Amino acid sequence: MLLRPLLCLLAPLAAAASPASAAPAAVGLVQLDPFAQATGGHPRCPAPSPPMLTREQVERGAHARAERGTRCAMEGTCEPGGAYRRDPEINEAVRDALAADTRFATSSVWLTTSRGWVTLQGCVRDAAQRFMLGEAVRNLPRVERVFDETRVVPVRAPRPRTPR
């Protein structure tokens, strides 16, 4: 079957694209797309899981991923090497930009990049911060699309203690 050789090619790429700080993958699961935490200032935000795929899911999606990369290279809409080639660089650039932007210091945001499409997950304090986050990522180089899956989770100020 043609998919097995392609899987053999994709598996080392997945291992190389995974950040060193990521939790070890469960047996039989693969992380193809880069995943990283950009900010961690929201106190009540649970961490999302990185996008993990089973061997069967990788085999099913291998043809589509290979074709997307080939088609964009042939059309000249991406550089040779395919649509996924720069994802680790894009993911790291977005992570660095968000981590350095003080407007997002009170958010907890994780991101995944797949063919230049950045998915944001996590928590922001209000709708204004969510809007600014999406706009900041959209304006970064090489970002093709932004999928904002963040949640607005307000953080209330702690109540002052009253003496008893």
Long-range contacts (C-beta under 8 A, 24 or more apart in sequence): 2-63, 3-59, 3-62, 3-63, 4-59, 6-62, 6-63, 6-66, 7-55, 7-58, 7-59, 7-62, 10-58, 10-62, 10-65, 11-58, 13-84, 16-88, 17-87, 17-88, 18-50, 22-50, 23-50, 25-52, 26-52, 28-54, 28-55, 29-53, 29-54, 30-54, 30-55, 30-58, 32-58, 32-65, 32-84, 32-114, 33-84, 33-87, 33-112, 33-113, 33-114, 34-87, 34-88, 34-91, 34-92, 34-112, 34-113, 35-91, 35-110, 35-111, 35-112, 36-91, 36-92, 36-95, 36-110, 36-111, 37-95, 37-108, 37-109, 37-110, 38-94, 38-95, 38-98, 38-99, 38-104, 38-109, 38-110, 38-111, 39-98, 39-99, 39-104, 39-105, 39-107, 39-108, 39-109, 39-122, 40-108, 41-104, 41-105, 41-106, 41-107, 41-108, 42-106, 42-107, 42-108, 42-122, 42-123, 42-124, 42-125, 42-153, 42-155, 43-155, 44-123, 44-153, 44-155, 45-107, 45-108, 45-122, 45-123, 45-153, 47-108, 47-110, 48-110, 48-121, 48-122, 50-112, 51-112, 68-115, 69-115, 72-115, 78-115, 78-116, 83-115, 83-116, 84-114, 84-115, 86-116, 86-142, 87-113, 87-114, 87-115, 87-116, 88-113, 89-142, 90-116, 90-118, 90-140, 90-142, 90-143, 91-118, 93-140, 93-141, 93-142, 94-118, 94-137, 94-140, 94-143, 97-136, 97-137, 97-140, 98-133, 98-136, 98-137, 101-136, 103-129, 103-132, 103-133, 103-136, 104-129, 104-132, 104-133, 104-136, 106-155, 107-133, 107-150, 109-133, 109-150, 111-137, 115-144, 116-142, 116-143, 116-144, 116-145, 117-144, 117-145, 117-146, 117-147, 118-143, 118-145, 118-146, 118-147, 119-146, 119-147, 119-149, 120-146, 120-147, 120-148, 120-149, 120-150, 121-149, 121-150, 122-150, 122-151, 123-150, 123-151, 123-152, 123-153, 124-150, 124-151, 124-152, 124-153, 125-152, 125-153, 125-154, 125-155, 126-152, 126-154, 127-152
